[in-house]
Amino acid sequence: DQTEVDTSAPYLVAETMPRFGDSGTLQDFKEWADTRAAAFGGEGRVILSFVVDTVGKVCDINIFQSPDKALSDEAIRIVASSPAWQPVRLRYTLPIDFGKR
């Protein structure tokens, strides 16, 4: 049995928004990501977008703004390592703050 990947354009808003983990919100995810970013040692804000796909995985990560490549690479690594979300194909844009904890 092969799983098909949904390649349609992701929603920007949905009636049922994805939940981070079991019951978390986007703010919970930001706090989770910022905690990991604080351990990296750099300082600055990376603004990125990502898609939560129809199986709850994070994909299609794009950097919009970053002070340097090392922070961009770490932000991508952090977001890509996210635990599963409730599956809804939706795009989020989010800042990740390094060195703010």
C-alpha positions as CSV (number, residue, x, y, z in Angstrom):
1,D,0.0,0.0,0.0
2,Q,1.5,3.3,-1.1
3,T,0.6,6.6,0.5
4,E,-0.2,9.4,-2.0
5,V,1.3,12.8,-1.4
6,D,-1.1,15.7,-1.8
7,T,0.6,18.2,-4.0
8,S,-2.3,20.7,-4.2
9,A,-1.8,24.2,-3.0
10,P,-2.0,24.4,0.8
11,Y,-4.7,26.3,2.5
12,L,-3.8,29.6,4.2
13,V,-6.8,29.4,6.6
14,A,-8.9,26.4,7.4
15,E,-12.1,25.8,9.4
16,T,-10.2,23.2,11.4
17,M,-6.7,24.4,12.1
18,P,-3.9,21.8,12.6
19,R,-2.9,21.2,16.2
20,F,0.7,20.8,17.2
21,G,1.2,17.5,18.9
22,D,-1.8,16.3,20.8
23,S,-3.6,19.6,21.4
24,G,-1.1,22.4,20.9
25,T,-1.6,25.7,19.1
26,L,0.7,27.6,16.7
27,Q,1.9,29.5,19.8
28,D,2.8,26.2,21.5
29,F,4.8,25.3,18.4
30,K,6.6,28.7,18.4
31,E,7.6,28.2,22.0
32,W,8.8,24.6,21.2
33,A,10.9,26.0,18.3
34,D,12.2,29.0,20.2
35,T,13.4,26.7,23.1
36,R,15.4,24.7,20.6
37,A,16.7,27.8,18.9
38,A,17.9,29.2,22.2
39,A,20.2,26.2,22.6
40,F,21.9,26.9,19.3
41,G,23.9,29.8,20.5
42,G,23.3,32.3,17.7
43,E,21.2,35.4,18.0
44,G,18.6,36.8,15.7
45,R,15.1,36.2,14.1
46,V,14.4,33.9,11.2
47,I,11.1,34.3,9.5
48,L,10.0,31.2,7.6
49,S,7.0,29.4,6.2
50,F,6.1,25.7,6.2
51,V,3.3,23.5,5.3
52,V,1.6,21.0,7.5
53,D,0.6,18.2,5.1
54,T,-2.3,15.8,5.0
55,V,-0.5,13.2,7.1
56,G,0.6,15.8,9.8
57,K,4.3,16.2,8.7
58,V,6.0,19.5,8.2
59,C,7.3,20.1,4.6
60,D,8.0,22.8,2.1
61,I,10.0,25.0,4.5
62,N,11.0,28.4,3.0
63,I,13.1,31.2,4.6
64,F,11.8,34.7,4.1
65,Q,14.3,36.6,6.3
66,S,17.4,35.7,8.2
67,P,20.5,37.4,9.6
68,D,22.7,34.6,8.3
69,K,22.9,31.2,6.7
70,A,23.8,29.3,10.0
71,L,20.5,30.5,11.6
72,S,18.5,29.7,8.5
73,D,19.9,26.2,8.4
74,E,19.2,25.7,12.1
75,A,15.7,27.1,11.8
76,I,15.0,24.6,8.9
77,R,16.4,21.8,11.0
78,I,14.3,22.7,14.0
79,V,11.0,23.0,12.0
80,A,11.7,19.8,10.0
81,S,12.2,17.9,13.3
82,S,8.7,18.9,14.5
83,P,6.5,16.2,16.0
84,A,3.4,15.3,14.0
85,W,0.6,17.8,13.7
86,Q,-3.1,17.1,13.2
87,P,-3.2,16.6,9.4
88,V,-4.6,19.5,7.4
89,R,-2.7,20.8,4.4
90,L,-2.1,24.4,5.6
91,R,0.8,26.9,5.2
92,Y,2.0,28.8,8.3
93,T,4.4,31.8,8.4
94,L,6.3,32.1,11.7
95,P,9.3,33.9,13.3
96,I,11.8,31.8,15.2
97,D,13.8,33.7,17.7
98,F,17.4,32.7,18.5
99,G,19.1,33.8,21.7
100,K,16.0,35.2,23.3
101,R,15.5,32.8,26.3
